[in-house]
Amino acid sequence: MKKLIECVPNFSEGRDMAIIKQITDEIEKVDGVKLLDVDPGATTNRTVVTFVGTPDEVIDAAFKAIKKAQEVIDMRNHKGDHPRFGATDVCPLVPVAGITMEEVVVYAHKLAKRIGEELGIPVYCYESAATSQKRRNLANCRQGEYEAVKDRIGSDEWKPDFGPTQFNESIARSGATAVGARDFLIAVNYNLNTTSTRRANAIAFDVREKGRPKREGNQITGKIVLNEKGMQVMIPGTLKGTKAIGWFIEEYGIAQVSMNITNISDTPLHIAFDEVSEKAAARGVRVTGLEIVGLVPKRAIIDAGKHYLLKQQRSIGVSEDELIKIAIKSMGLDDLKPFNPSEKIIEYVLEADNKKKKLVDFSCTGFANETASESPAPGGGSIAAYMGALGAALATMVANLSSHKAGWDERWEEFSEWAAKGQKIKDDLLFLVDEDTNAFNKIMDAFGFPKTTDEEKAARTAAIQQATKYAIEVPFKTMKLAFDSFEIIKAMAEIGNPNSVTDAGVGALCARSAVMGAFLNVRINASGLKDKAFVDDILAKGAEIEANSKKAEEDILKIVNAKINS
């Protein structure tokens, strides 16, 4: 799975669109990132920019944008309603797909270090990237705002994590910057079958983390309870990491609970939907659907689909498209207007932006015709990966059929787990169908490098060797994944729906062929690699996997034939 992170820098300029465009132009120059949103605010004099892409490219785009902001924004002249202490006030990084928060923290520190050293801007790391507990809270890092930067950066307690600690003319212009790592924030609206803002607010107070003020006697009109410091005593809501209010939407003629889910790890989208629905029902109100504002990471929708299938005691080992459809219908994402995954899910938006058609997007006929054409790709490596995907798919099909078999209701969860494993292997192998072709193309590209000077020759040779190594690693991954599918195939041959035992048998044939075909590609590519230690190691491992695959296929076919004969 491709690693994706989101970056949401806030720049201290919200009125001059020419300045804002100079900054966003720097982001759009970087390949591998996509600018998703530019949201300027005149009153706050602040612009929130959102872009997403692969980690190294996002870091590069963020650095270039921050550098440009340093050039075009002078904090000595800045006035606005929003707290701020720098030209680039904050720059949070957010994990979207294929990457952990711990990995994102490493990238945040890498960016912060580069900003501090190359641009001479004091940088504070906050939230998950914070270097101390006190610095996790952005408000603590930004206390006193721009006007306090001069004194704070030289203090022992608040010297920056990266960058200079002596105030100078450059810092007077740029101020300081906070670089953070945080979870994805989702803005959602729950549609209610009421026009009452009061009811919507009551539901919001029931669930939001802050909750509602505690009152003496009547919880609506009673006197607000204060603590010994004179502060309101709050009754916390039920959903951690959420902020919510109720409002009436003239356009739709309904009330909504409007919510920001600030941490989808603590409070997944589907958990929030279920909780709001429950609290609404307790007040005689029904949630008719959910409106997602902006974009959402795919995992939030996929996890919701799995959640609602499990509640139905159905297998979660189904396709991504099916999981998304279940999520849409379960949460009423299409209640007010159609929910188009290609326009609302971040990963799909990025895929749509890539004009190059993938092999796995071809029809069966188109894939076969492309293979048969005079083009050298797709070749045997891609075909091996596809055979492996078909083998895993057949095993998954048997698991799903078994999960729904009449009279086997008590075993649905057992087969659901097998199906989910099979789907994961199938999806990973489908990714390798295109990646094997990409690996081949990398080698061809490297051979096209210039070779006039000694430096060019050395760079060309190094590029060819690096591309060749990757072209070995990709089919080796195919081998390992295809071999992993034997566990599922064998289980389905032994305990799955007996009417589908031959499907498991064909799956075994596909898996064995995938391993052997991929190993041919490992071997042919290994012949061109100079790193003999790497070659010897991977060939030995490959030979072992191939031998074990032949044995696994033989064992499974014995089971299949015995069941056919009986």
N, C-alpha and C positions, 0 to 999 in steps of 0.2 A: 504494500500500500504506500502511495506517495505521501510524504510528510508535508503537511500544510500548517502554516500559522497565520494568524491575523494580526495586523498592526493597526492601532487606533491612536495616532498622534493628535494632540490638541495644540494648535498654533495660536498665538496671541495676536490675531488679526482676523476680524470678521466683517470689515466694512469695505476694504479696497480689494475688489475681485482680481485686479491685475496682479497684486502681490500674491494673493492666494493661488492664482494660476501658475505663477512662477514656481511655487513650491510643489504643487501637484504635478507639474510637467516633469520634474525631476523623478518622481515616482514612476510615471508612465514610460520613462526612457529605459527602465530596467526590465529586461526579458525575464519571464518567470513569475511576475507579479501582475495582479489585476486591481485597478482602482475601482472600488465598489461604490463609494459614497463620499461626497464633499458637502458638509453641512455648516454654512457660515451663520453666525448670529451677530447682528448689529449691536444690540444692547449689551451683550456680554463681550463684544469685540473679540470674538474667539471662533475658530473654525475647527470642527471635528472631522478628521479625514479617516476613512476606512479603506484598507487594501489588504490583499491576501495573496499568498504564494508559497513557494518552497523556502525553507528557512534561510539559507545563505543569501538568496536573492532579496527576501524581505528585509534582512539586516542591511544589505547594501542600499536598497531603496530608502529605508528609514534614515540612514546616515546621510545620504545625498539630500533628502528633504530637510533634515535638521541643519545641514550646512547652508543650504539656500535660505532657510528662515533666519539664520544668524546674519546673513548678508543683507536681507531686505526688511527686517523688523528691528526697530530700535526701542528697547524697553523703557528708555528714559522718557519716551513720549506716549507710552501706552496708558489708556484709561478704559475700564470696562467693569461690568457688574460681577463678573466671575472671578473667584480667587485665581491668582497667577503669580509665577515668579520667574518665568523665562519666555523667550521668543517661541521655543518649543517647550510648552509648559509640562506636558506629560507625554510619555510614549510607551503605552503598555503593549506587551506581546501576549497573544492568546493562542493556546493549542486548539487546532481545528480537527485535524485527522492524522492518524499514524504517528503521533508524537506525544510524549508524556510531559507533564508540567515540569518535572525535573530537567528534562532536556531543554525546555523552553527557557528555564532559568539560566542555563549555561549560555544560551544565545543572548539573553538580556544582558548578562554580565559582559559578554563579548562586545555587544553594541555600546554599552555604557563606557567600557574601557576605551574604545575607539573614539567616542565623542570627547571624552576627557583629555585623551592624549593628543589627538590630531586637531581638534577644534578649540581646545583650551576652555571648554565649558564645564563648570562644576556639575557633577551628576550624582543624584541620590537614587538608590535602588529601593523600591517599595513593593508592597504586597508579597507575593511568593518569592520575589527576587531580593527581598530585604536582607541586609547583613546583620540586623539585630531586630528584636521584637518591636522595639519602639519605632523603628523605621517602616514597619509594615503599613502603618496608617499614613496615607498620603498627606492628610492634614497636618500631621506632626512634622513631616519633611518640609512642607510649604508654609509653616507658621511664620507670620509676619510678612508673607508674600515677597514681592520683588524688593520692596523697600528694606527688608531685613537681610538680604543676601550678603551685603558687604560685611556685616558684623558676624553673621552665622558661619560663613565658610572658613573663617579663621579660628573659630572656637574649637576646643577639644571635643565637646559633646556633638557638635553639628558640622564638623568638617565633612566635605563630600566623600563619597565612596570612591569616586574617580575624578580626575581633573585637578585644577589648581586650587590652592587654599589662600592665595593672595589676590585681593581685589585689584583689578586693573581696568583700563578703558574698554578692552574687549568684553569683559564680563559686565561692565556697566551697560553695554549695548545688548548683550545676549541674555543676561540673567543666568539662572540655573535651570536644569532640566531634571525631571524625574523619569527614570526608566523602570518599568515594572513587568511582572509576569502575573497574569490573573486568568481566571476561568472565563469561559464565554458567557456574555450577557445576552439573554433573550428578552425582548420586549413582546408581551402578548396581551391580548384583550379577550376576556371571557364574555361571550354574548349571553344576555339574560332575557328570559321571557317576561320582562317587566320594564316599565318606564320610570321606576322609582330610583332616583339617585341615592336616597336614604337607604334603601334596601341594599343597593350595590355597595355603598360605603360600609355598611354593617358586615357584609360578607368579606370585604377587603380587610377590615380590622380583625375579623376572625382568623384570617390566615397569614397576614403579613408578619414578618419576624418581629417588628416593633410592637405590633399589637395595638391596644387601645388604652387610654388612661383609666386607672382604677377610680371608681366613685363610691361614695358612701350611699348606701340604700339603693335607690333607683339608678341603674347603670346608664341611663340616658340623661336624666335631669339632676342626679345627685351631685353633691359637692366633690370635686376632684381631690383625691388623696395625695398629700405631699409627704416626702420623706424628711429626715432631720436636716437635710441641706436645702429644703424648700423646693426640691425638684419633684415633678410629677412621678408618681408610681405607675408603672405600666403593667398591663396584663399581656404577656407575650402571645403572639399568634402561633399557629401550628407549623408554618413553613419556614425553615431556616433559609437565610440568604435571599429573601424576597422583600420587595417594596410594592405596595399596592394602594390604590384609591378607587372610588366609584365615580362614574360620570355618566351623563346622558349624551348620546350621539344623535344629533339632529338628522344626519344623512340617512341613518338606518331606523330612526324612531325607536330605539331601545336603549336601555341602560347597559353598561359594561363594567366589569371589574378590570381595571388596567393595571398590569403588573410588570415589574422588571425582575427577572430571575437572575440574580447576580452570580450564582454558582450552580451550574447545572449538574455538577458532581454531587453536591449536597442535596439538591432538590431537582431531580430530573423533570422534564416537561410533563410526562404522563402522570407523575406523582402529584404535581401541582394541579393538573386538570382534575384528577380524581378527588383531591381534597377540596378544591373550590366547589366542585359539583356536590359533594357531600354537605358542605356548610350551606350552600344555597338551598338544597333540598330541605334542610332543617328549618329554613326560614320560609318554606313554601314557594321557593323560586327554583326554576330549572335552568341549567346551563345548556343552551342549544348548540353551542359551537365555540370554537377557538380561532381567533385571528392572530396570526404571527406577523409582527411588524418588522419589516426588513428581512434579512436572511437568517438561516438557521443551519448549524452543522448537521451533516447527514446522520451522525450517531444519535442525535436527539430524537429523530423521527424513527430510525431503525429500532432503537431501544423501546420506543413507545409501541411499535408494531409487535415486538416480541412480548411485551408486557400484556397486551390485550389478547394475544393468542394463548398465552399461558393461563389467563383468567378463564378462557374458553376450554381449557384442557385440550389444546390442539398443538401439533408439532410446530416448533419455531424454526425447523430446518427447511425453510422455504426461501424462494428467491428474494432478492432485495426489492424488486418491484412489488412483490406480493406484500412484504412487510410494510412498505410505504403506503400501499392501498389500504391495509388494515388500520394503520395509524390515522390516515385521513378520515376514514369513516368513523372510527372509534371516538375521535376528538372533535369531529365536525369541522375540520379545517376548511371545508368547502361550504360552510353554512351561509356566509354572506356573499362570497364570490368564489370562482374556481381556484383551487390550489394547484398550481403548476409546479411540480418538483424541479423542473429544469430552470425555473425562474426564482425559486425560493430556497433551494438547498445549495449551499456554497460550492460544494464539490461539483455539482452538476452545472452551475453557472460557469465554473472554470473550464469544464470539459467542453461546454458549448462554445466557449471562446477559442478553443483549439480546433482550427478548421480541418486538420488532418484526420481522415477517417481511419479508425482502428480496424484491424483484422477481425476482431471479435464482433464488430458491428455489421459485418457482411452477412448476407443470407447464406444458408448451406450451399446453395448453387454458386453464389458469388465467391465464396471462400474457395470452393473446389476449382472454379475457373481461374481465380487469381493464382492459385498454386500451380495450375497447369500452364500458365502463361510463360512467356520468355523471361520474365523477371526472376532473378535468383532468390527473391524472398516473396512470400514465406517459403522456408525450406524445411528440412527434416526436423530441426529443433522446434520450430513452431508447431509442426504437425505432431511431434511427440508430446508437447505440452497439451495440445488439444485432445489427443487420445487419452491422456491422463485425466483431463477434465471430464471427459465422457465416462470414464471408468468410475470416477468419484460420483458423478451425477447418477449413474445407474444404482450405485449402492445407496445413495441418498433417496432415490425414488422408492426402493424397497423399504427403507426405514419409514418413509412417510406413509406408504401403503399399509405397513404393519401397524403404524400408530393409529390409523383410522379403521382397522379391520374390525368388523362386527364380532363381539364376544371377547375382544382383547382390550376393552376400555381401560382396565386397570393397569395396562402396560404402556399407555400413551406417552408417559414421561420418559420411560426407558428408551423408546424408539425416537422420541423427539431429540434426546441428547445425541444419539447416533446420527440423526439427520443433520443436526447443527454442525457436528464435526465434518460431515461430508460436504456440506455447503461451503464451509471455510476452505477446505482443500480444493474444491472445485473452483471457487473464486480466485484463489491464489494461482492456480494453474492457468486459468483464463488470462490473468495478468501476464503470465510468462509467455503466452502465445505471441503477444506483441513485443514483449521485452526481448525475446530471442531475436526477432527481426531487428529491433533497435540496436542490439549488441552487434549484429552483423554489419549494420550500417555505420556504427562507430568505427569499426575496423576499416571499412572502405573510406570513410572520411579521413582517418589518420594517414592512410596511404596517399591521400591527395595533398597532404601538407607540403609546403615548399622544401626543397633540399639543395639550395644553391650554396649556402655557407655551411661551415662546420657547425655553427650554433643551430642552424635550421635542421641540419641532418640529425643532430643529437636530439633536438626537440621532437622531430618526426619519429625517430626510433623509439623514444620514450612513450610517445602517444600510441604507437602501434602496439607496444608491449602492454601498456595499460588497458587498451581496448581488447586485446587478445585475452588477457586475464579475465576481464569481465565476460567475454564470450565463452569462457570455460565455466565460470561461476553460475551463469544463468541456466544452462542445461543441467548442471549438477543440482541446482535447486529443484528442477523438474524431476530429477531422479528421486530425490529425497521425498518430495511431496507425493509423487505417484506411489512410492513404496509405503508411505504412511497410510494411503487409502486401503491397503490390503487388510488392515485391522478391521475396518468397517465392512469391507466386502465379505470377509470371512464370517464376521458376526451375522451378517444378513443371510448368508448361505446356511448358517447353522440354526439361527433362531428367528429369522424373518418370515414373512408371509410365504408359505410353501409354494403358492401359486406363482411366485416371482423368483424362484430359485435360479432359473436360467438367466435372468437379468443380472444376478450376482455373478454367475459364471462368465457372462460376456464382459462384465466389469473387470473381472480378474484378467481376462485376455487383454483388455485395453491397458490396464495398469502395467502389466508385464511388458507390453510392446512400448509403452511410454518410457519405461526405465531403460530398456535396451536401445531404443532410438535415441534418447537423450545421451546415453553413454557414448554412442558413436560420435556425437557432436563434441562431447568432452574430449575424447581421444584425438579427433582430427585437429581441434583447436589447440590442444596441449602440445602438439608437435611443433608449433611455432613460437612457444614461450621459452625464454632463456632461463627463467627461474626454475631450475631443475628440482630443487627441494619441494617447491609448491606442486610441481607436476607429479613427482613421485607420490606425494601424499594423497593428492586428489584422485589419481588413477587407482591407487590401492583401495581407497574408500569406495570409489565407483565400482570396482570389480566385486567388492563384498556386497554392495547393494544389489548389483545385477544377479549374483548367485543366490542371494536370499529371496529375490523377487521370483526367480524361476521356481524355487522351492515353494514359495507361498502360492503361486499360481497352481502348481501341481497339487498341493493339499486342498485348495478350494475346489478344483475340478473333480477331485475324488468325492468330496462332499456332495457336489452338484449331481454328478452321475449316479451316486448311490441313491439320492432322493428321486431322480428321474426313474431309475430302475425299480424302485420300490412302489 
